[in-house]
Amino acid sequence: MPLRLDEIKAPVAKEMEQFEHKFRASMKTRVLLLDKIMSYIVKRKGKQMRPMFVFLSAGACGAINESTYRGASLIELVHTASLVHDDVVDNSSYRRGFFSVNALWKNKIAVLVGDFLLTRGLFLALEHKDFELLSICTDAVKEMSEGELLQMEKARQLDITEEIYFEIIRQKTASLIASCCAIGASSAGASTEVVERMKVFGQQVGMAFQIKDDLFDYGEDEIGKPVGIDIKEKKMTLPLIYALSKSSWLEKRRIINIVKSDNGKPKKVKEVIDYVKSSGGIDYAKQAMSRFHQEAIKQLSGLPDSSYKNSLAQLVQFTIERVN
């Protein structure tokens, strides 16, 4: 029986509902256009897994309190800002099946909206002197920016090694989930050692999460993400990196040329997908994902038993079993 998100959320369902109201209030503004855009963003929110990580981590490490709500809002504001900015950078017109902010209100407004969300989050933390939470979060923002730029730099040469790939996903994806768990623990008054442990836990979850995302590109499950989209965007992910590492020089050159020059041809993209599957790239990526999953669970072993801890373990399981 696959895990359901509402069952995992059960220990913090009440807090998540209250958070919803507090978060909406934190996005209120007197500028009519901005208020309209904020309302649009709130209505099309996703699974809200990041706030869930914050609340479950706080519950597992101590007690959920007002600073936990502010920490969750800070993370959600920063994450939303990064998505709005990403859509501008990628010139993307859709986000989760809805029109993106830049598609509806143009790039200039989208950039300013992203800036507003970011500064709103920073102000929220400063206003209540949540300096520790702010420090954890700003570190994640720095990592995310560096990871994005590193990926752009490497996409030009298509020379990404496994080591660089892991560094990119650690910075781009895992750093934010790591900060969710560290912020949750810190808000609950956990020791520096426990906060660090939760940060490592979140990082391992984030790594497993991203590898799962990359596997979707090879049609491992029937999902909303189009198969082969990473190849079309010249993104080198773990299944392809592994397959190339096992290839002859000639074969490697042929596949890289397709990714570079023929990535718009469905027949050629399918050729790359079939090549990765036959080279063992899918199995290799699944094994790596499983290792990160096990490492994450290991980090939880030092925490006292509780429904929060159980839900965190289930949430890790959910991230690697999800179908979208």
KARA-V815877 format. One record per residue. N is the residue number from 1. RES is the residue in one small letter. BURIAL is 1 if it has 9 or more other C-alpha atoms within 8 Angstrom, else 0. D_CENTER is the distance of its C-alpha to the mean C-alpha in Angstrom with 1 decimal. Layout:
BEGIN
[[N | RES | BURIAL | D_CENTER] [N | RES | BURIAL | D_CENTER]]
END
This chain:
BEGIN
[[1 | m | 0 | 25.1] [2 | p | 0 | 21.3] [3 | l | 1 | 19.5] [4 | r | 0 | 19.1] [5 | l | 0 | 16.5] [6 | d | 0 | 19.5] [7 | e | 0 | 21.2] [8 | i | 1 | 18.4] [9 | k | 1 | 18.2] [10 | a | 0 | 22.0] [11 | p | 1 | 22.5] [12 | v | 1 | 20.7] [13 | a | 1 | 21.4] [14 | k | 0 | 24.0] [15 | e | 0 | 21.9] [16 | m | 1 | 19.0] [17 | e | 0 | 21.8] [18 | q | 0 | 23.2] [19 | f | 1 | 19.9] [20 | e | 0 | 19.8] [21 | h | 0 | 23.2] [22 | k | 1 | 22.5] [23 | f | 1 | 19.4] [24 | r | 1 | 21.5] [25 | a | 0 | 24.2] [26 | s | 0 | 22.2] [27 | m | 1 | 21.5] [28 | k | 0 | 25.2] [29 | t | 0 | 27.1] [30 | r | 0 | 30.7] [31 | v | 0 | 30.0] [32 | l | 0 | 30.5] [33 | l | 0 | 28.3] [34 | l | 1 | 25.4] [35 | d | 1 | 25.9] [36 | k | 0 | 25.9] [37 | i | 1 | 22.6] [38 | m | 1 | 21.0] [39 | s | 0 | 22.5] [40 | y | 0 | 21.1] [41 | i | 0 | 17.5] [42 | v | 0 | 18.0] [43 | k | 0 | 19.6] [44 | r | 0 | 16.8] [45 | k | 0 | 14.0] [46 | g | 0 | 11.8] [47 | k | 0 | 11.7] [48 | q | 0 | 11.0] [49 | m | 0 | 9.3] [50 | r | 1 | 8.4] [51 | p | 1 | 12.1] [52 | m | 1 | 13.1] [53 | f | 1 | 11.8] [54 | v | 1 | 13.8] [55 | f | 1 | 16.9] [56 | l | 1 | 17.1] [57 | s | 1 | 16.8] [58 | a | 1 | 19.5] [59 | g | 1 | 21.6] [60 | a | 1 | 21.5] [61 | c | 1 | 22.5] [62 | g | 1 | 25.0] [63 | a | 0 | 25.3] [64 | i | 1 | 23.1] [65 | n | 0 | 24.8] [66 | e | 0 | 24.6] [67 | s | 0 | 22.5] [68 | t | 1 | 19.8] [69 | y | 1 | 19.8] [70 | r | 1 | 19.7] [71 | g | 1 | 16.8] [72 | a | 1 | 14.7] [73 | s | 1 | 16.0] [74 | l | 1 | 15.3] [75 | i | 1 | 11.5] [76 | e | 1 | 11.5] [77 | l | 1 | 13.8] [78 | v | 1 | 12.0] [79 | h | 1 | 8.6] [80 | t | 1 | 11.1] [81 | a | 1 | 13.1] [82 | s | 1 | 10.6] [83 | l | 0 | 10.2] [84 | v | 1 | 14.0] [85 | h | 1 | 14.6] [86 | d | 0 | 12.5] [87 | d | 1 | 14.7] [88 | v | 1 | 17.7] [89 | v | 0 | 17.0] [90 | d | 0 | 16.4] [91 | n | 0 | 19.3] [92 | s | 1 | 17.5] [93 | s | 1 | 19.6] [94 | y | 1 | 17.3] [95 | r | 1 | 14.1] [96 | r | 0 | 13.8] [97 | g | 0 | 17.6] [98 | f | 0 | 18.6] [99 | f | 1 | 20.0] [100 | s | 1 | 17.7] [101 | v | 1 | 19.2] [102 | n | 1 | 20.6] [103 | a | 1 | 22.2] [104 | l | 0 | 24.1] [105 | w | 0 | 24.9] [106 | k | 1 | 24.7] [107 | n | 1 | 22.9] [108 | k | 0 | 24.9] [109 | i | 1 | 24.1] [110 | a | 1 | 20.4] [111 | v | 1 | 20.2] [112 | l | 0 | 22.3] [113 | v | 1 | 20.3] [114 | g | 1 | 17.1] [115 | d | 1 | 19.5] [116 | f | 1 | 20.8] [117 | l | 1 | 17.6] [118 | l | 1 | 16.8] [119 | t | 0 | 20.4] [120 | r | 1 | 20.6] [121 | g | 1 | 18.0] [122 | l | 1 | 19.9] [123 | f | 0 | 23.1] [124 | l | 1 | 22.2] [125 | a | 1 | 21.6] [126 | l | 1 | 24.8] [127 | e | 0 | 26.9] [128 | h | 0 | 26.6] [129 | k | 0 | 26.7] [130 | d | 1 | 23.4] [131 | f | 0 | 23.4] [132 | e | 0 | 21.7] [133 | l | 1 | 18.6] [134 | l | 1 | 18.8] [135 | s | 0 | 19.1] [136 | i | 1 | 16.0] [137 | c | 1 | 13.9] [138 | t | 0 | 15.7] [139 | d | 0 | 15.2] [140 | a | 1 | 11.4] [141 | v | 1 | 12.2] [142 | k | 0 | 14.7] [143 | e | 1 | 12.5] [144 | m | 1 | 10.0] [145 | s | 1 | 13.2] [146 | e | 1 | 14.9] [147 | g | 1 | 12.3] [148 | e | 1 | 12.5] [149 | l | 0 | 16.3] [150 | l | 1 | 16.7] [151 | q | 1 | 15.2] [152 | m | 0 | 17.6] [153 | e | 0 | 20.4] [154 | k | 1 | 20.1] [155 | a | 1 | 19.8] [156 | r | 0 | 23.3] [157 | q | 0 | 24.9] [158 | l | 1 | 22.8] [159 | d | 0 | 23.6] [160 | i | 1 | 20.4] [161 | t | 0 | 21.3] [162 | e | 1 | 19.3] [163 | e | 0 | 19.2] [164 | i | 0 | 17.8] [165 | y | 1 | 15.1] [166 | f | 1 | 14.0] [167 | e | 1 | 14.3] [168 | i | 1 | 12.2] [169 | i | 1 | 9.1] [170 | r | 1 | 9.9] [171 | q | 1 | 10.0] [172 | k | 1 | 7.4] [173 | t | 1 | 4.3] [174 | a | 1 | 6.4] [175 | s | 1 | 8.3] [176 | l | 1 | 6.5] [177 | i | 1 | 6.6] [178 | a | 1 | 9.9] [179 | s | 1 | 11.1] [180 | c | 1 | 10.7] [181 | c | 1 | 12.9] [182 | a | 1 | 15.2] [183 | i | 1 | 15.7] [184 | g | 1 | 16.6] [185 | a | 1 | 19.0] [186 | s | 1 | 20.5] [187 | s | 1 | 21.2] [188 | a | 1 | 23.1] [189 | g | 0 | 25.2] [190 | a | 1 | 24.2] [191 | s | 0 | 25.7] [192 | t | 0 | 24.1] [193 | e | 0 | 24.1] [194 | v | 1 | 22.2] [195 | v | 1 | 19.6] [196 | e | 1 | 19.1] [197 | r | 1 | 19.1] [198 | m | 1 | 16.3] [199 | k | 1 | 14.3] [200 | v | 1 | 15.0] [201 | f | 1 | 14.2] [202 | g | 1 | 10.6] [203 | q | 1 | 10.3] [204 | q | 1 | 11.9] [205 | v | 1 | 9.7] [206 | g | 1 | 6.5] [207 | m | 1 | 9.1] [208 | a | 1 | 10.4] [209 | f | 1 | 7.4] [210 | q | 1 | 7.2] [211 | i | 1 | 11.0] [212 | k | 1 | 11.3] [213 | d | 0 | 9.6] [214 | d | 1 | 12.1] [215 | l | 1 | 14.9] [216 | f | 1 | 14.8] [217 | d | 1 | 16.2] [218 | y | 1 | 19.3] [219 | g | 1 | 20.0] [220 | e | 0 | 19.7] [221 | d | 0 | 19.2] [222 | e | 0 | 20.4] [223 | i | 0 | 17.4] [224 | g | 0 | 16.8] [225 | k | 0 | 15.2] [226 | p | 0 | 18.4] [227 | v | 0 | 19.3] [228 | g | 1 | 19.6] [229 | i | 1 | 17.5] [230 | d | 1 | 16.0] [231 | i | 1 | 19.6] [232 | k | 1 | 20.8] [233 | e | 0 | 18.4] [234 | k | 1 | 19.6] [235 | k | 0 | 16.4] [236 | m | 1 | 17.4] [237 | t | 1 | 15.3] [238 | l | 1 | 16.6] [239 | p | 1 | 19.0] [240 | l | 1 | 20.7] [241 | i | 1 | 20.9] [242 | y | 1 | 22.5] [243 | a | 1 | 24.9] [244 | l | 0 | 26.0] [245 | s | 0 | 26.7] [246 | k | 0 | 29.1] [247 | s | 1 | 30.9] [248 | s | 0 | 34.1] [249 | w | 0 | 34.2] [250 | l | 0 | 35.5] [251 | e | 0 | 32.9] [252 | k | 1 | 30.1] [253 | r | 0 | 31.6] [254 | r | 0 | 32.0] [255 | i | 1 | 28.3] [256 | i | 1 | 27.1] [257 | n | 1 | 29.6] [258 | i | 1 | 28.3] [259 | v | 1 | 24.7] [260 | k | 0 | 26.2] [261 | s | 0 | 29.0] [262 | d | 1 | 28.9] [263 | n | 1 | 25.2] [264 | g | 0 | 26.5] [265 | k | 0 | 28.9] [266 | p | 0 | 27.7] [267 | k | 0 | 30.3] [268 | k | 1 | 29.2] [269 | v | 1 | 25.5] [270 | k | 1 | 26.7] [271 | e | 0 | 28.7] [272 | v | 1 | 25.7] [273 | i | 1 | 24.0] [274 | d | 0 | 27.2] [275 | y | 1 | 27.7] [276 | v | 1 | 24.4] [277 | k | 1 | 25.2] [278 | s | 0 | 28.7] [279 | s | 0 | 27.8] [280 | g | 1 | 25.8] [281 | g | 1 | 22.4] [282 | i | 1 | 20.8] [283 | d | 0 | 22.4] [284 | y | 1 | 21.5] [285 | a | 1 | 17.7] [286 | k | 1 | 18.1] [287 | q | 0 | 20.0] [288 | a | 1 | 17.5] [289 | m | 1 | 14.8] [290 | s | 1 | 17.6] [291 | r | 0 | 18.3] [292 | f | 1 | 15.0] [293 | h | 1 | 15.3] [294 | q | 0 | 18.8] [295 | e | 1 | 18.0] [296 | a | 1 | 15.6] [297 | i | 1 | 18.5] [298 | k | 0 | 21.0] [299 | q | 1 | 19.5] [300 | l | 1 | 20.2] [301 | s | 0 | 23.8] [302 | g | 0 | 25.1] [303 | l | 0 | 24.2] [304 | p | 0 | 27.0] [305 | d | 0 | 26.9] [306 | s | 0 | 25.7] [307 | s | 0 | 24.1] [308 | y | 1 | 21.0] [309 | k | 1 | 20.8] [310 | n | 1 | 21.4] [311 | s | 1 | 18.7] [312 | l | 1 | 16.1] [313 | a | 1 | 17.5] [314 | q | 1 | 17.3] [315 | l | 1 | 13.7] [316 | v | 1 | 13.0] [317 | q | 1 | 15.5] [318 | f | 1 | 13.9] [319 | t | 1 | 10.5] [320 | i | 1 | 12.9] [321 | e | 0 | 15.4] [322 | r | 0 | 13.7] [323 | v | 0 | 15.2] [324 | n | 0 | 12.8]]
END
